Amino acid sequence: MKIAVVGAGKWGSALAHAFSQKNSVVVSSRRKRDIANFVSIEEALGYEYIVMAI
């Protein structure tokens, strides 16, 4: 599955880590972050599943 997690705080990072064990996961946030797999919100909207962690 292709999953986008919107929210790069503690919850968003934890969810992204958990989902990434068996899925393709990216993270998005309103502010640009220097983290692995970070994408813009526009790109995140194109993913199969979007998880809101805000």
mmCIF entry with sequence, helices, sheets and N, C-alpha, C, O atoms, coordinates in Angstrom:
data_MODEL
# 
_entry.id   MODEL 
# 
_entity.id                         1 
_entity.type                       polymer 
_entity.pdbx_number_of_molecules   1 
# 
_entity_poly.entity_id                      1 
_entity_poly.type                           'polypeptide(L)' 
_entity_poly.nstd_linkage                   no 
_entity_poly.nstd_monomer                   no 
_entity_poly.pdbx_seq_one_letter_code       MKIAVVGAGKWGSALAHAFSQKNSVVVSSRRKRDIANFVSIEEALGYEYIVMAI 
_entity_poly.pdbx_seq_one_letter_code_can   MKIAVVGAGKWGSALAHAFSQKNSVVVSSRRKRDIANFVSIEEALGYEYIVMAI 
_entity_poly.pdbx_strand_id                 A 
# 
loop_
_entity_poly_seq.entity_id 
_entity_poly_seq.num 
_entity_poly_seq.mon_id 
_entity_poly_seq.hetero 
1 1  MET n 
1 2  LYS n 
1 3  ILE n 
1 4  ALA n 
1 5  VAL n 
1 6  VAL n 
1 7  GLY n 
1 8  ALA n 
1 9  GLY n 
1 10 LYS n 
1 11 TRP n 
1 12 GLY n 
1 13 SER n 
1 14 ALA n 
1 15 LEU n 
1 16 ALA n 
1 17 HIS n 
1 18 ALA n 
1 19 PHE n 
1 20 SER n 
1 21 GLN n 
1 22 LYS n 
1 23 ASN n 
1 24 SER n 
1 25 VAL n 
1 26 VAL n 
1 27 VAL n 
1 28 SER n 
1 29 SER n 
1 30 ARG n 
1 31 ARG n 
1 32 LYS n 
1 33 ARG n 
1 34 ASP n 
1 35 ILE n 
1 36 ALA n 
1 37 ASN n 
1 38 PHE n 
1 39 VAL n 
1 40 SER n 
1 41 ILE n 
1 42 GLU n 
1 43 GLU n 
1 44 ALA n 
1 45 LEU n 
1 46 GLY n 
1 47 TYR n 
1 48 GLU n 
1 49 TYR n 
1 50 ILE n 
1 51 VAL n 
1 52 MET n 
1 53 ALA n 
1 54 ILE n 
# 
_struct_asym.id          A 
_struct_asym.entity_id   1 
# 
loop_
_struct_conf.conf_type_id 
_struct_conf.id 
_struct_conf.pdbx_PDB_helix_id 
_struct_conf.beg_label_comp_id 
_struct_conf.beg_label_asym_id 
_struct_conf.beg_label_seq_id 
_struct_conf.pdbx_beg_PDB_ins_code 
_struct_conf.end_label_comp_id 
_struct_conf.end_label_asym_id 
_struct_conf.end_label_seq_id 
_struct_conf.pdbx_end_PDB_ins_code 
_struct_conf.beg_auth_comp_id 
_struct_conf.beg_auth_asym_id 
_struct_conf.beg_auth_seq_id 
_struct_conf.end_auth_comp_id 
_struct_conf.end_auth_asym_id 
_struct_conf.end_auth_seq_id 
_struct_conf.pdbx_PDB_helix_class 
_struct_conf.details 
_struct_conf.pdbx_PDB_helix_length 
HELX_P HELX_P1 AA1 LYS A 10 ? PHE A 19 ? LYS A 10 PHE A 19 1 ? 10 
HELX_P HELX_P2 AA2 ILE A 41 ? ALA A 44 ? ILE A 41 ALA A 44 1 ? 4  
# 
_struct_conf_type.id          HELX_P 
_struct_conf_type.criteria    ? 
_struct_conf_type.reference   ? 
# 
_struct_sheet.id               AA1 
_struct_sheet.type             ? 
_struct_sheet.number_strands   3 
_struct_sheet.details          ? 
# 
loop_
_struct_sheet_order.sheet_id 
_struct_sheet_order.range_id_1 
_struct_sheet_order.range_id_2 
_struct_sheet_order.offset 
_struct_sheet_order.sense 
AA1 1 2 ? parallel 
AA1 2 3 ? parallel 
# 
loop_
_struct_sheet_range.sheet_id 
_struct_sheet_range.id 
_struct_sheet_range.beg_label_comp_id 
_struct_sheet_range.beg_label_asym_id 
_struct_sheet_range.beg_label_seq_id 
_struct_sheet_range.pdbx_beg_PDB_ins_code 
_struct_sheet_range.end_label_comp_id 
_struct_sheet_range.end_label_asym_id 
_struct_sheet_range.end_label_seq_id 
_struct_sheet_range.pdbx_end_PDB_ins_code 
_struct_sheet_range.beg_auth_comp_id 
_struct_sheet_range.beg_auth_asym_id 
_struct_sheet_range.beg_auth_seq_id 
_struct_sheet_range.end_auth_comp_id 
_struct_sheet_range.end_auth_asym_id 
_struct_sheet_range.end_auth_seq_id 
AA1 1 SER A 24 ? SER A 28 ? SER A 24 SER A 28 
AA1 2 LYS A 2  ? VAL A 6  ? LYS A 2  VAL A 6  
AA1 3 TYR A 49 ? MET A 52 ? TYR A 49 MET A 52 
# 
loop_
_atom_site.group_PDB 
_atom_site.id 
_atom_site.type_symbol 
_atom_site.label_atom_id 
_atom_site.label_alt_id 
_atom_site.label_comp_id 
_atom_site.label_asym_id 
_atom_site.label_entity_id 
_atom_site.label_seq_id 
_atom_site.pdbx_PDB_ins_code 
_atom_site.Cartn_x 
_atom_site.Cartn_y 
_atom_site.Cartn_z 
_atom_site.occupancy 
_atom_site.B_iso_or_equiv 
_atom_site.pdbx_formal_charge 
_atom_site.auth_seq_id 
_atom_site.auth_comp_id 
_atom_site.auth_asym_id 
_atom_site.auth_atom_id 
_atom_site.pdbx_PDB_model_num 
ATOM 1   N N  . MET A 1 1  ? 0.827  -1.176 0.000  1.00 0.00 ? 1  MET A N  1 
ATOM 2   C CA . MET A 1 1  ? 0.000  0.000  0.000  1.00 0.00 ? 1  MET A CA 1 
ATOM 3   C C  . MET A 1 1  ? 0.876  1.246  0.000  1.00 0.00 ? 1  MET A C  1 
ATOM 4   O O  . MET A 1 1  ? 1.990  1.235  0.524  1.00 0.00 ? 1  MET A O  1 
ATOM 5   N N  . LYS A 1 2  ? 0.369  2.300  -0.583 1.00 0.00 ? 2  LYS A N  1 
ATOM 6   C CA . LYS A 1 2  ? 1.042  3.595  -0.567 1.00 0.00 ? 2  LYS A CA 1 
ATOM 7   C C  . LYS A 1 2  ? 0.315  4.480  0.436  1.00 0.00 ? 2  LYS A C  1 
ATOM 8   O O  . LYS A 1 2  ? -0.849 4.828  0.237  1.00 0.00 ? 2  LYS A O  1 
ATOM 9   N N  . ILE A 1 3  ? 1.012  4.845  1.527  1.00 0.00 ? 3  ILE A N  1 
ATOM 10  C CA . ILE A 1 3  ? 0.408  5.594  2.619  1.00 0.00 ? 3  ILE A CA 1 
ATOM 11  C C  . ILE A 1 3  ? 1.135  6.920  2.799  1.00 0.00 ? 3  ILE A C  1 
ATOM 12  O O  . ILE A 1 3  ? 2.365  6.969  2.813  1.00 0.00 ? 3  ILE A O  1 
ATOM 13  N N  . ALA A 1 4  ? 0.363  7.992  2.937  1.00 0.00 ? 4  ALA A N  1 
ATOM 14  C CA . ALA A 1 4  ? 0.911  9.308  3.256  1.00 0.00 ? 4  ALA A CA 1 
ATOM 15  C C  . ALA A 1 4  ? 0.441  9.686  4.652  1.00 0.00 ? 4  ALA A C  1 
ATOM 16  O O  . ALA A 1 4  ? -0.756 9.651  4.937  1.00 0.00 ? 4  ALA A O  1 
ATOM 17  N N  . VAL A 1 5  ? 1.370  10.044 5.514  1.00 0.00 ? 5  VAL A N  1 
ATOM 18  C CA . VAL A 1 5  ? 1.041  10.506 6.862  1.00 0.00 ? 5  VAL A CA 1 
ATOM 19  C C  . VAL A 1 5  ? 1.190  12.022 6.868  1.00 0.00 ? 5  VAL A C  1 
ATOM 20  O O  . VAL A 1 5  ? 2.277  12.545 6.621  1.00 0.00 ? 5  VAL A O  1 
ATOM 21  N N  . VAL A 1 6  ? 0.101  12.722 7.150  1.00 0.00 ? 6  VAL A N  1 
ATOM 22  C CA . VAL A 1 6  ? 0.131  14.182 7.219  1.00 0.00 ? 6  VAL A CA 1 
ATOM 23  C C  . VAL A 1 6  ? 0.277  14.564 8.685  1.00 0.00 ? 6  VAL A C  1 
ATOM 24  O O  . VAL A 1 6  ? -0.614 14.325 9.500  1.00 0.00 ? 6  VAL A O  1 
ATOM 25  N N  . GLY A 1 7  ? 1.407  15.155 8.997  1.00 0.00 ? 7  GLY A N  1 
ATOM 26  C CA . GLY A 1 7  ? 1.750  15.503 10.373 1.00 0.00 ? 7  GLY A CA 1 
ATOM 27  C C  . GLY A 1 7  ? 3.074  14.847 10.709 1.00 0.00 ? 7  GLY A C  1 
ATOM 28  O O  . GLY A 1 7  ? 3.185  13.621 10.708 1.00 0.00 ? 7  GLY A O  1 
ATOM 29  N N  . ALA A 1 8  ? 4.081  15.661 10.997 1.00 0.00 ? 8  ALA A N  1 
ATOM 30  C CA . ALA A 1 8  ? 5.426  15.126 11.219 1.00 0.00 ? 8  ALA A CA 1 
ATOM 31  C C  . ALA A 1 8  ? 5.869  15.253 12.670 1.00 0.00 ? 8  ALA A C  1 
ATOM 32  O O  . ALA A 1 8  ? 7.065  15.263 12.964 1.00 0.00 ? 8  ALA A O  1 
ATOM 33  N N  . GLY A 1 9  ? 4.904  15.351 13.571 1.00 0.00 ? 9  GLY A N  1 
ATOM 34  C CA . GLY A 1 9  ? 5.233  15.408 14.999 1.00 0.00 ? 9  GLY A CA 1 
ATOM 35  C C  . GLY A 1 9  ? 5.494  14.017 15.545 1.00 0.00 ? 9  GLY A C  1 
ATOM 36  O O  . GLY A 1 9  ? 5.798  13.091 14.794 1.00 0.00 ? 9  GLY A O  1 
ATOM 37  N N  . LYS A 1 10 ? 5.376  13.878 16.844 1.00 0.00 ? 10 LYS A N  1 
ATOM 38  C CA . LYS A 1 10 ? 5.651  12.581 17.477 1.00 0.00 ? 10 LYS A CA 1 
ATOM 39  C C  . LYS A 1 10 ? 4.683  11.498 17.012 1.00 0.00 ? 10 LYS A C  1 
ATOM 40  O O  . LYS A 1 10 ? 5.105  10.383 16.706 1.00 0.00 ? 10 LYS A O  1 
ATOM 41  N N  . TRP A 1 11 ? 3.384  11.814 16.956 1.00 0.00 ? 11 TRP A N  1 
ATOM 42  C CA . TRP A 1 11 ? 2.400  10.819 16.514 1.00 0.00 ? 11 TRP A CA 1 
ATOM 43  C C  . TRP A 1 11 ? 2.592  10.467 15.044 1.00 0.00 ? 11 TRP A C  1 
ATOM 44  O O  . TRP A 1 11 ? 2.581  9.291  14.679 1.00 0.00 ? 11 TRP A O  1 
ATOM 45  N N  . GLY A 1 12 ? 2.766  11.481 14.200 1.00 0.00 ? 12 GLY A N  1 
ATOM 46  C CA . GLY A 1 12 ? 2.954  11.225 12.779 1.00 0.00 ? 12 GLY A CA 1 
ATOM 47  C C  . GLY A 1 12 ? 4.194  10.404 12.500 1.00 0.00 ? 12 GLY A C  1 
ATOM 48  O O  . GLY A 1 12 ? 4.167  9.495  11.671 1.00 0.00 ? 12 GLY A O  1 
ATOM 49  N N  . SER A 1 13 ? 5.278  10.717 13.186 1.00 0.00 ? 13 SER A N  1 
ATOM 50  C CA . SER A 1 13 ? 6.516  9.963  13.011 1.00 0.00 ? 13 SER A CA 1 
ATOM 51  C C  . SER A 1 13 ? 6.361  8.520  13.479 1.00 0.00 ? 13 SER A C  1 
ATOM 52  O O  . SER A 1 13 ? 6.862  7.598  12.835 1.00 0.00 ? 13 SER A O  1 
ATOM 53  N N  . ALA A 1 14 ? 5.666  8.325  14.598 1.00 0.00 ? 14 ALA A N  1 
ATOM 54  C CA . ALA A 1 14 ? 5.449  6.966  15.108 1.00 0.00 ? 14 ALA A CA 1 
ATOM 55  C C  . ALA A 1 14 ? 4.578  6.156  14.153 1.00 0.00 ? 14 ALA A C  1 
ATOM 56  O O  . ALA A 1 14 ? 4.863  4.988  13.886 1.00 0.00 ? 14 ALA A O  1 
ATOM 57  N N  . LEU A 1 15 ? 3.518  6.775  13.642 1.00 0.00 ? 15 LEU A N  1 
ATOM 58  C CA . LEU A 1 15 ? 2.651  6.073  12.689 1.00 0.00 ? 15 LEU A CA 1 
ATOM 59  C C  . LEU A 1 15 ? 3.407  5.738  11.406 1.00 0.00 ? 15 LEU A C  1 
ATOM 60  O O  . LEU A 1 15 ? 3.286  4.631  10.881 1.00 0.00 ? 15 LEU A O  1 
ATOM 61  N N  . ALA A 1 16 ? 4.184  6.694  10.904 1.00 0.00 ? 16 ALA A N  1 
ATOM 62  C CA . ALA A 1 16 ? 4.956  6.448  9.685  1.00 0.00 ? 16 ALA A CA 1 
ATOM 63  C C  . ALA A 1 16 ? 5.926  5.292  9.891  1.00 0.00 ? 16 ALA A C  1 
ATOM 64  O O  . ALA A 1 16 ? 6.080  4.441  9.015  1.00 0.00 ? 16 ALA A O  1 
ATOM 65  N N  . HIS A 1 17 ? 6.569  5.262  11.034 1.00 0.00 ? 17 HIS A N  1 
ATOM 66  C CA . HIS A 1 17 ? 7.505  4.173  11.329 1.00 0.00 ? 17 HIS A CA 1 
ATOM 67  C C  . HIS A 1 17 ? 6.776  2.828  11.376 1.00 0.00 ? 17 HIS A C  1 
ATOM 68  O O  . HIS A 1 17 ? 7.247  1.845  10.803 1.00 0.00 ? 17 HIS A O  1 
ATOM 69  N N  . ALA A 1 18 ? 5.643  2.785  12.047 1.00 0.00 ? 18 ALA A N  1 
ATOM 70  C CA . ALA A 1 18 ? 4.885  1.532  12.161 1.00 0.00 ? 18 ALA A CA 1 
ATOM 71  C C  . ALA A 1 18 ? 4.376  1.062  10.800 1.00 0.00 ? 18 ALA A C  1 
ATOM 72  O O  . ALA A 1 18 ? 4.480  -0.120 10.472 1.00 0.00 ? 18 ALA A O  1 
ATOM 73  N N  . PHE A 1 19 ? 3.826  1.980  10.010 1.00 0.00 ? 19 PHE A N  1 
ATOM 74  C CA . PHE A 1 19 ? 3.294  1.609  8.697  1.00 0.00 ? 19 PHE A CA 1 
ATOM 75  C C  . PHE A 1 19 ? 4.397  1.208  7.724  1.00 0.00 ? 19 PHE A C  1 
ATOM 76  O O  . PHE A 1 19 ? 4.159  0.408  6.820  1.00 0.00 ? 19 PHE A O  1 
ATOM 77  N N  . SER A 1 20 ? 5.601  1.752  7.896  1.00 0.00 ? 20 SER A N  1 
ATOM 78  C CA . SER A 1 20 ? 6.671  1.514  6.925  1.00 0.00 ? 20 SER A CA 1 
ATOM 79  C C  . SER A 1 20 ? 7.247  0.105  6.993  1.00 0.00 ? 20 SER A C  1 
ATOM 80  O O  . SER A 1 20 ? 8.034  -0.281 6.129  1.00 0.00 ? 20 SER A O  1 
ATOM 81  N N  . GLN A 1 21 ? 6.870  -0.662 8.001  1.00 0.00 ? 21 GLN A N  1 
ATOM 82  C CA . GLN A 1 21 ? 7.379  -2.027 8.112  1.00 0.00 ? 21 GLN A CA 1 
ATOM 83  C C  . GLN A 1 21 ? 6.970  -2.878 6.915  1.00 0.00 ? 21 GLN A C  1 
ATOM 84  O O  . GLN A 1 21 ? 7.736  -3.736 6.479  1.00 0.00 ? 21 GLN A O  1 
ATOM 85  N N  . LYS A 1 22 ? 5.757  -2.647 6.373  1.00 0.00 ? 22 LYS A N  1 
ATOM 86  C CA . LYS A 1 22 ? 5.265  -3.463 5.259  1.00 0.00 ? 22 LYS A CA 1 
ATOM 87  C C  . LYS A 1 22 ? 4.660  -2.645 4.129  1.00 0.00 ? 22 LYS A C  1 
ATOM 88  O O  . LYS A 1 22 ? 4.036  -3.212 3.232  1.00 0.00 ? 22 LYS A O  1 
ATOM 89  N N  . ASN A 1 23 ? 4.831  -1.312 4.148  1.00 0.00 ? 23 ASN A N  1 
ATOM 90  C CA . ASN A 1 23 ? 4.196  -0.450 3.157  1.00 0.00 ? 23 ASN A CA 1 
ATOM 91  C C  . ASN A 1 23 ? 5.155  0.637  2.694  1.00 0.00 ? 23 ASN A C  1 
ATOM 92  O O  . ASN A 1 23 ? 6.199  0.876  3.301  1.00 0.00 ? 23 ASN A O  1 
ATOM 93  N N  . SER A 1 24 ? 4.771  1.285  1.604  1.00 0.00 ? 24 SER A N  1 
ATOM 94  C CA . SER A 1 24 ? 5.495  2.452  1.123  1.00 0.00 ? 24 SER A CA 1 
ATOM 95  C C  . SER A 1 24 ? 4.885  3.676  1.804  1.00 0.00 ? 24 SER A C  1 
ATOM 96  O O  . SER A 1 24 ? 3.706  3.971  1.607  1.00 0.00 ? 24 SER A O  1 
ATOM 97  N N  . VAL A 1 25 ? 5.684  4.393  2.605  1.00 0.00 ? 25 VAL A N  1 
ATOM 98  C CA . VAL A 1 25 ? 5.156  5.490  3.422  1.00 0.00 ? 25 VAL A CA 1 
ATOM 99  C C  . VAL A 1 25 ? 5.946  6.772  3.177  1.00 0.00 ? 25 VAL A C  1 
ATOM 100 O O  . VAL A 1 25 ? 7.173  6.755  3.085  1.00 0.00 ? 25 VAL A O  1 
ATOM 101 N N  . VAL A 1 26 ? 5.217  7.886  3.075  1.00 0.00 ? 26 VAL A N  1 
ATOM 102 C CA . VAL A 1 26 ? 5.828  9.214  3.031  1.00 0.00 ? 26 VAL A CA 1 
ATOM 103 C C  . VAL A 1 26 ? 5.197  10.060 4.126  1.00 0.00 ? 26 VAL A C  1 
ATOM 104 O O  . VAL A 1 26 ? 4.118  9.742  4.628  1.00 0.00 ? 26 VAL A O  1 
ATOM 105 N N  . VAL A 1 27 ? 5.880  11.141 4.491  1.00 0.00 ? 27 VAL A N  1 
ATOM 106 C CA . VAL A 1 27 ? 5.401  12.046 5.532  1.00 0.00 ? 27 VAL A CA 1 
ATOM 107 C C  . VAL A 1 27 ? 5.292  13.444 4.947  1.00 0.00 ? 27 VAL A C  1 
ATOM 108 O O  . VAL A 1 27 ? 6.136  13.868 4.157  1.00 0.00 ? 27 VAL A O  1 
ATOM 109 N N  . SER A 1 28 ? 4.241  14.155 5.343  1.00 0.00 ? 28 SER A N  1 
ATOM 110 C CA . SER A 1 28 ? 4.050  15.525 4.903  1.00 0.00 ? 28 SER A CA 1 
ATOM 111 C C  . SER A 1 28 ? 3.683  16.384 6.103  1.00 0.00 ? 28 SER A C  1 
ATOM 112 O O  . SER A 1 28 ? 3.165  15.886 7.102  1.00 0.00 ? 28 SER A O  1 
ATOM 113 N N  . SER A 1 29 ? 3.955  17.670 5.996  1.00 0.00 ? 29 SER A N  1 
ATOM 114 C CA . SER A 1 29 ? 3.664  18.598 7.081  1.00 0.00 ? 29 SER A CA 1 
ATOM 115 C C  . SER A 1 29 ? 3.482  19.983 6.484  1.00 0.00 ? 29 SER A C  1 
ATOM 116 O O  . SER A 1 29 ? 3.909  20.244 5.360  1.00 0.00 ? 29 SER A O  1 
ATOM 117 N N  . ARG A 1 30 ? 2.845  20.871 7.243  1.00 0.00 ? 30 ARG A N  1 
ATOM 118 C CA . ARG A 1 30 ? 2.660  22.230 6.728  1.00 0.00 ? 30 ARG A CA 1 
ATOM 119 C C  . ARG A 1 30 ? 3.981  22.977 6.648  1.00 0.00 ? 30 ARG A C  1 
ATOM 120 O O  . ARG A 1 30 ? 4.134  23.883 5.829  1.00 0.00 ? 30 ARG A O  1 
ATOM 121 N N  . ARG A 1 31 ? 4.934  22.606 7.492  1.00 0.00 ? 31 ARG A N  1 
ATOM 122 C CA . ARG A 1 31 ? 6.273  23.185 7.442  1.00 0.00 ? 31 ARG A CA 1 
ATOM 123 C C  . ARG A 1 31 ? 7.246  22.146 6.919  1.00 0.00 ? 31 ARG A C  1 
ATOM 124 O O  . ARG A 1 31 ? 7.182  20.977 7.298  1.00 0.00 ? 31 ARG A O  1 
ATOM 125 N N  . LYS A 1 32 ? 8.149  22.575 6.049  1.00 0.00 ? 32 LYS A N  1 
ATOM 126 C CA . LYS A 1 32 ? 9.124  21.647 5.490  1.00 0.00 ? 32 LYS A CA 1 
ATOM 127 C C  . LYS A 1 32 ? 10.041 21.131 6.591  1.00 0.00 ? 32 LYS A C  1 
ATOM 128 O O  . LYS A 1 32 ? 10.549 21.897 7.409  1.00 0.00 ? 32 LYS A O  1 
ATOM 129 N N  . ARG A 1 33 ? 10.240 19.822 6.594  1.00 0.00 ? 33 ARG A N  1 
ATOM 130 C CA . ARG A 1 33 ? 11.087 19.180 7.606  1.00 0.00 ? 33 ARG A CA 1 
ATOM 131 C C  . ARG A 1 33 ? 12.240 18.463 6.916  1.00 0.00 ? 33 ARG A C  1 
ATOM 132 O O  . ARG A 1 33 ? 12.133 18.053 5.760  1.00 0.00 ? 33 ARG A O  1 
ATOM 133 N N  . ASP A 1 34 ? 13.317 18.323 7.628  1.00 0.00 ? 34 ASP A N  1 
ATOM 134 C CA . ASP A 1 34 ? 14.476 17.599 7.109  1.00 0.00 ? 34 ASP A CA 1 
ATOM 135 C C  . ASP A 1 34 ? 14.428 16.172 7.653  1.00 0.00 ? 34 ASP A C  1 
ATOM 136 O O  . ASP A 1 34 ? 15.226 15.789 8.509  1.00 0.00 ? 34 ASP A O  1 
ATOM 137 N N  . ILE A 1 35 ? 13.472 15.393 7.133  1.00 0.00 ? 35 ILE A N  1 
ATOM 138 C CA . ILE A 1 35 ? 13.316 14.004 7.557  1.00 0.00 ? 35 ILE A CA 1 
ATOM 139 C C  . ILE A 1 35 ? 13.232 13.118 6.330  1.00 0.00 ? 35 ILE A C  1 
ATOM 140 O O  . ILE A 1 35 ? 12.948 13.584 5.226  1.00 0.00 ? 35 ILE A O  1 
ATOM 141 N N  . ALA A 1 36 ? 13.481 11.847 6.534  1.00 0.00 ? 36 ALA A N  1 
ATOM 142 C CA . ALA A 1 36 ? 13.428 10.893 5.423  1.00 0.00 ? 36 ALA A CA 1 
ATOM 143 C C  . ALA A 1 36 ? 12.004 10.772 4.904  1.00 0.00 ? 36 ALA A C  1 
ATOM 144 O O  . ALA A 1 36 ? 11.049 10.858 5.677  1.00 0.00 ? 36 ALA A O  1 
ATOM 145 N N  . ASN A 1 37 ? 11.859 10.575 3.618  1.00 0.00 ? 37 ASN A N  1 
ATOM 146 C CA . ASN A 1 37 ? 10.574 10.355 2.959  1.00 0.00 ? 37 ASN A CA 1 
ATOM 147 C C  . ASN A 1 37 ? 9.615  11.530 3.082  1.00 0.00 ? 37 ASN A C  1 
ATOM 148 O O  . ASN A 1 37 ? 8.402  11.323 3.063  1.00 0.00 ? 37 ASN A O  1 
ATOM 149 N N  . PHE A 1 38 ? 10.116 12.753 3.209  1.00 0.00 ? 38 PHE A N  1 
ATOM 150 C CA . PHE A 1 38 ? 9.257  13.929 3.292  1.00 0.00 ? 38 PHE A CA 1 
ATOM 151 C C  . PHE A 1 38 ? 8.831  14.342 1.893  1.00 0.00 ? 38 PHE A C  1 
ATOM 152 O O  . PHE A 1 38 ? 9.656  14.407 0.982  1.00 0.00 ? 38 PHE A O  1 
ATOM 153 N N  . VAL A 1 39 ? 7.530  14.625 1.718  1.00 0.00 ? 39 VAL A N  1 
ATOM 154 C CA . VAL A 1 39 ? 6.997  15.103 0.442  1.00 0.00 ? 39 VAL A CA 1 
ATOM 155 C C  . VAL A 1 39 ? 6.089  16.293 0.710  1.00 0.00 ? 39 VAL A C  1 
ATOM 156 O O  . VAL A 1 39 ? 5.681  16.532 1.847  1.00 0.00 ? 39 VAL A O  1 
ATOM 157 N N  . SER A 1 40 ? 5.778  17.034 -0.342 1.00 0.00 ? 40 SER A N  1 
ATOM 158 C CA . SER A 1 40 ? 4.850  18.157 -0.201 1.00 0.00 ? 40 SER A CA 1 
ATOM 159 C C  . SER A 1 40 ? 3.438  17.627 0.031  1.00 0.00 ? 40 SER A C  1 
ATOM 160 O O  . SER A 1 40 ? 3.142  16.470 -0.268 1.00 0.00 ? 40 SER A O  1 
ATOM 161 N N  . ILE A 1 41 ? 2.579  18.477 0.561  1.00 0.00 ? 41 ILE A N  1 
ATOM 162 C CA . ILE A 1 41 ? 1.196  18.074 0.805  1.00 0.00 ? 41 ILE A CA 1 
ATOM 163 C C  . ILE A 1 41 ? 0.492  17.743 -0.511 1.00 0.00 ? 41 ILE A C  1 
ATOM 164 O O  . ILE A 1 41 ? -0.365 16.860 -0.551 1.00 0.00 ? 41 ILE A O  1 
ATOM 165 N N  . GLU A 1 42 ? 0.847  18.440 -1.577 1.00 0.00 ? 42 GLU A N  1 
ATOM 166 C CA . GLU A 1 42 ? 0.248  18.171 -2.881 1.00 0.00 ? 42 GLU A CA 1 
ATOM 167 C C  . GLU A 1 42 ? 0.575  16.759 -3.357 1.00 0.00 ? 42 GLU A C  1 
ATOM 168 O O  . GLU A 1 42 ? -0.292 16.061 -3.882 1.00 0.00 ? 42 GLU A O  1 
ATOM 169 N N  . GLU A 1 43 ? 1.814  16.345 -3.175 1.00 0.00 ? 43 GLU A N  1 
ATOM 170 C CA . GLU A 1 43 ? 2.209  14.993 -3.570 1.00 0.00 ? 43 GLU A CA 1 
ATOM 171 C C  . GLU A 1 43 ? 1.554  13.946 -2.668 1.00 0.00 ? 43 GLU A C  1 
ATOM 172 O O  . GLU A 1 43 ? 1.168  12.877 -3.141 1.00 0.00 ? 43 GLU A O  1 
ATOM 173 N N  . ALA A 1 44 ? 1.428  14.245 -1.385 1.00 0.00 ? 44 ALA A N  1 
ATOM 174 C CA . ALA A 1 44 ? 0.813  13.310 -0.436 1.00 0.00 ? 44 ALA A CA 1 
ATOM 175 C C  . ALA A 1 44 ? -0.642 13.027 -0.799 1.00 0.00 ? 44 ALA A C  1 
ATOM 176 O O  . ALA A 1 44 ? -1.127 11.919 -0.575 1.00 0.00 ? 44 ALA A O  1 
ATOM 177 N N  . LEU A 1 45 ? -1.335 14.003 -1.351 1.00 0.00 ? 45 LEU A N  1 
ATOM 178 C CA . LEU A 1 45 ? -2.742 13.821 -1.715 1.00 0.00 ? 45 LEU A CA 1 
ATOM 179 C C  . LEU A 1 45 ? -2.933 12.785 -2.814 1.00 0.00 ? 45 LEU A C  1 
ATOM 180 O O  . LEU A 1 45 ? -4.045 12.291 -3.000 1.00 0.00 ? 45 LEU A O  1 
ATOM 181 N N  . GLY A 1 46 ? -1.892 12.450 -3.537 1.00 0.00 ? 46 GLY A N  1 
ATOM 182 C CA . GLY A 1 46 ? -1.978 11.454 -4.595 1.00 0.00 ? 46 GLY A CA 1 
ATOM 183 C C  . GLY A 1 46 ? -1.801 10.020 -4.116 1.00 0.00 ? 46 GLY A C  1 
ATOM 184 O O  . GLY A 1 46 ? -1.881 9.090  -4.919 1.00 0.00 ? 46 GLY A O  1 
ATOM 185 N N  . TYR A 1 47 ? -1.565 9.825  -2.837 1.00 0.00 ? 47 TYR A N  1 
ATOM 186 C CA . TYR A 1 47 ? -1.346 8.475  -2.314 1.00 0.00 ? 47 TYR A CA 1 
ATOM 187 C C  . TYR A 1 47 ? -2.659 7.740  -2.082 1.00 0.00 ? 47 TYR A C  1 
ATOM 188 O O  . TYR A 1 47 ? -3.715 8.355  -1.939 1.00 0.00 ? 47 TYR A O  1 
ATOM 189 N N  . GLU A 1 48 ? -2.576 6.426  -2.049 1.00 0.00 ? 48 GLU A N  1 
ATOM 190 C CA . GLU A 1 48 ? -3.746 5.561  -1.899 1.00 0.00 ? 48 GLU A CA 1 
ATOM 191 C C  . GLU A 1 48 ? -4.467 5.804  -0.571 1.00 0.00 ? 48 GLU A C  1 
ATOM 192 O O  . GLU A 1 48 ? -5.696 5.869  -0.534 1.00 0.00 ? 48 GLU A O  1 
ATOM 193 N N  . TYR A 1 49 ? -3.710 5.939  0.509  1.00 0.00 ? 49 TYR A N  1 
ATOM 194 C CA . TYR A 1 49 ? -4.273 6.180  1.842  1.00 0.00 ? 49 TYR A CA 1 
ATOM 195 C C  . TYR A 1 49 ? -3.607 7.405  2.445  1.00 0.00 ? 49 TYR A C  1 
ATOM 196 O O  . TYR A 1 49 ? -2.400 7.601  2.299  1.00 0.00 ? 49 TYR A O  1 
ATOM 197 N N  . ILE A 1 50 ? -4.396 8.227  3.121  1.00 0.00 ? 50 ILE A N  1 
ATOM 198 C CA . ILE A 1 50 ? -3.873 9.412  3.794  1.00 0.00 ? 50 ILE A CA 1 
ATOM 199 C C  . ILE A 1 50 ? -4.262 9.322  5.264  1.00 0.00 ? 50 ILE A C  1 
ATOM 200 O O  . ILE A 1 50 ? -5.442 9.202  5.596  1.00 0.00 ? 50 ILE A O  1 
ATOM 201 N N  . VAL A 1 51 ? -3.269 9.380  6.137  1.00 0.00 ? 51 VAL A N  1 
ATOM 202 C CA . VAL A 1 51 ? -3.495 9.325  7.580  1.00 0.00 ? 51 VAL A CA 1 
ATOM 203 C C  . VAL A 1 51 ? -3.228 10.716 8.138  1.00 0.00 ? 51 VAL A C  1 
ATOM 204 O O  . VAL A 1 51 ? -2.143 11.268 7.949  1.00 0.00 ? 51 VAL A O  1 
ATOM 205 N N  . MET A 1 52 ? -4.210 11.280 8.822  1.00 0.00 ? 52 MET A N  1 
ATOM 206 C CA . MET A 1 52 ? -4.069 12.607 9.418  1.00 0.00 ? 52 MET A CA 1 
ATOM 207 C C  . MET A 1 52 ? -3.593 12.455 10.859 1.00 0.00 ? 52 MET A C  1 
ATOM 208 O O  . MET A 1 52 ? -4.296 11.884 11.693 1.00 0.00 ? 52 MET A O  1 
ATOM 209 N N  . ALA A 1 53 ? -2.413 12.960 11.144 1.00 0.00 ? 53 ALA A N  1 
ATOM 210 C CA . ALA A 1 53 ? -1.845 12.884 12.498 1.00 0.00 ? 53 ALA A CA 1 
ATOM 211 C C  . ALA A 1 53 ? -1.574 14.302 12.987 1.00 0.00 ? 53 ALA A C  1 
ATOM 212 O O  . ALA A 1 53 ? -0.444 14.661 13.318 1.00 0.00 ? 53 ALA A O  1 
ATOM 213 N N  . ILE A 1 54 ? -2.639 15.098 13.025 1.00 0.00 ? 54 ILE A N  1 
ATOM 214 C CA . ILE A 1 54 ? -2.484 16.506 13.428 1.00 0.00 ? 54 ILE A CA 1 
ATOM 215 C C  . ILE A 1 54 ? -3.329 16.809 14.641 1.00 0.00 ? 54 ILE A C  1 
ATOM 216 O O  . ILE A 1 54 ? -3.329 17.941 15.126 1.00 0.00 ? 54 ILE A O  1 
# 
